[in-house]
Every structure is written in C-alpha cells, then in structure tokens.
C-alpha cells in the first residue's frame, strides 16, 4: 500500500523570511547601503519562495502557514515595489510617515498572527513576537523621523531574522535525523497537536 507523505514547506518559508530579514536589517543597522542584493533577495527568496511555501501549506490544509507565508512573501514584494516604482518613474516616492503607517498595518497583522502561535513551539512564538516589535519600531521610527530608533530596529530585526533561520534549520535537521538536534521548545502534547507552521 502506497502512502504519499508531503514534505514540510515550513523551513523554506522560514528561511526565505529569515535570510531576507537579516539582510535588510543589516542595512537598517547601518552596515551597508540599500543595494541590489537586498532587492533581489526581497523579490526571489523573501517574496516568491515564501509565496510558494504558502501555496504548499495550502495543499497541506494549514491555514496559519498559508496565511503567514503568502502574506509575508507579498510584504517583501510590495516593499520592493515601494523602492523600485519611484526609481522607474511609475509612482511618487513614499513619504516617511506613510511608510510608517504601512509598517504599522503589518505590525497589527503580525500581532494577531502572534496570538496564533501561543500553542506552538517557543521559537515560533519568539519569531512572531520579535517581528511584531520590529514593525512597531520601524513604524514609530519612520513616523517620527527618529534615526536612532531605526538603527536600533535594525539590530532587533537581525535577531528576529536569525531566530527564523534557526527554526528553519531545526525543522530540517530534527526531521532528517529523527531526533532533537536543535531544540525549539515544543508545546505540551495535551495543549496542541502540532505547531501552526508545521501542521
């Protein structure tokens, strides 16, 4: 009798989010200017790869994973659009306070998604909690023009992205070896059957 076990698309989406977030926030922290590496990563890994992971989560019946990966993949594509459209002469540049509102809306969305992780593993909770804080810092920093706050947000964003990279690799290695290689703080079985991303 044949059984078809579907692969877990969670690590792909988490890695696309994590690596792109680290790269952008290295820029926000002042390590290097905005460049084609960030834009390309935003389109292809942060954007398209996350959307692909979201569609694969849809096939698995995972509403949380589908919503998270598809939404954040679209976030990265829209952010690239904010950067490129004015340079191509297709739209006016976004003013800082409007960018702040854009980021604040994503922060509200992320806060609600964080509540969806409360029955999941601790690392996933940290990813969404730190991402909520990152959007809040970036929103306030852009609205108020506080460059010190934006630089601090860059360092916080590096930590957020690194936590997503860790979770992605933990899911890959733990499944590959059939044991806990990298701990993620699994929830008690009585409270939840599986994490939102890997259900």
Secondary structure, DSSP 8 states (H G I E B T S, - for coil): ---------HHHHHHHHHHHHHHHHHHHTTSS---HHHHHHHHIIIIIIHHHHHHHHHHTT-HHHHHHHHHHHHHHHHHHHHHHHHHTTSS----HHHHHHHHHHHHHHHHHHHHTTTTS-HHHHHHHHHHHHHHHHHHHHHHHT-HHHHHHHHHHHHHHHHHHHHHHHHHHHHHHHTS-SS------TTT-SS-TTT-
